[in-house]
Amino acid sequence: MRKCLKIHVTGGVHDNSYCLFVQKHAQGLSIEGSIQGSGDDNVLIYACGASDSLEKFIDLLYKGSPEFKIDDVMAEPLMQERDFRGAFRIISQ
């Protein structure tokens, strides 16, 4: 089953290296969407894909990488599916 999520990640994740980290793993899980900084230490992620891939993706976001300090990950379902044309993009501020 395909679904779409809006995910807020807070912590030391505002730099481009975190966005590249997320993009790499999203593409590896066949997730389409986008990531964009939404404040000093926050990013906003839109992610669409198979339910099992999204669960793995959220687990990865919680786990993160030793170079990033994740404070919190909040995911909520999107009622209306978005079309990302099969890509996961980094949107610069």
C-alpha positions as CSV (number, residue, x, y, z in Angstrom):
1,M,0.0,0.0,0.0
2,R,1.3,3.4,-0.9
3,K,1.1,6.4,1.4
4,C,2.5,9.8,2.0
5,L,3.9,11.4,5.2
6,K,4.9,14.8,6.4
7,I,7.9,14.4,8.7
8,H,9.5,17.0,11.0
9,V,13.0,16.3,12.2
10,T,14.5,18.5,14.9
11,G,18.1,18.6,16.2
12,G,21.4,19.3,14.5
13,V,20.1,18.5,11.1
14,H,20.0,21.8,9.2
15,D,23.1,21.4,7.1
16,N,23.4,20.1,3.6
17,S,25.2,16.9,4.6
18,Y,22.1,15.7,6.5
19,C,19.9,16.5,3.5
20,L,22.2,14.4,1.3
21,F,22.2,11.6,3.9
22,V,18.4,11.5,3.9
23,Q,18.2,11.8,0.1
24,K,20.6,8.8,-0.4
25,H,18.5,6.6,1.9
26,A,15.2,7.7,0.5
27,Q,16.3,6.8,-3.0
28,G,17.6,3.5,-1.8
29,L,14.2,2.7,-0.5
30,S,12.4,3.9,-3.6
31,I,10.8,6.8,-1.7
32,E,9.9,10.0,-3.5
33,G,9.5,13.4,-2.0
34,S,11.5,16.3,-0.7
35,I,13.5,17.7,2.2
36,Q,13.9,21.3,3.1
37,G,15.2,23.2,6.1
38,S,12.4,24.7,8.2
39,G,14.3,26.6,10.9
40,D,17.6,26.7,12.7
41,D,17.9,23.0,13.5
42,N,14.9,21.5,11.8
43,V,14.0,20.0,8.4
44,L,10.6,19.2,6.9
45,I,10.4,16.0,4.8
46,Y,7.6,14.9,2.5
47,A,7.9,11.2,1.7
48,C,5.7,9.0,-0.5
49,G,6.2,5.3,-1.0
50,A,5.3,1.8,0.0
51,S,4.2,1.4,3.7
52,D,7.1,-1.0,4.5
53,S,9.7,1.3,2.9
54,L,8.3,4.3,4.8
55,E,8.6,2.4,8.1
56,K,12.2,1.6,7.3
57,F,12.8,5.2,6.4
58,I,11.4,6.5,9.6
59,D,13.5,4.0,11.6
60,L,16.5,5.3,9.7
61,L,15.6,8.9,10.6
62,Y,15.3,8.1,14.3
63,K,18.6,6.2,14.2
64,G,20.4,8.8,12.1
65,S,24.1,8.9,11.9
66,P,26.7,9.6,14.6
67,E,27.5,13.0,12.9
68,F,24.0,14.3,13.4
69,K,22.1,14.8,16.7
70,I,18.5,14.0,16.3
71,D,16.2,15.4,19.0
72,D,12.8,14.3,17.6
73,V,11.1,12.8,14.6
74,M,7.4,13.6,14.1
75,A,5.5,11.9,11.3
76,E,1.9,12.6,10.2
77,P,0.0,11.1,7.3
78,L,-1.0,13.4,4.4
79,M,-4.6,13.1,3.4
80,Q,-3.9,14.1,-0.2
81,E,-1.2,12.2,-2.1
82,R,1.4,14.5,-3.7
83,D,3.1,13.9,-7.0
84,F,6.9,14.1,-6.8
85,R,7.5,12.6,-10.2
86,G,9.5,9.6,-8.9
87,A,12.3,11.7,-7.4
88,F,13.5,12.7,-3.9
89,R,14.7,16.4,-4.1
90,I,16.6,18.7,-1.8
91,I,15.0,22.1,-1.7
92,S,17.4,24.8,-0.7
93,Q,16.3,27.7,1.5
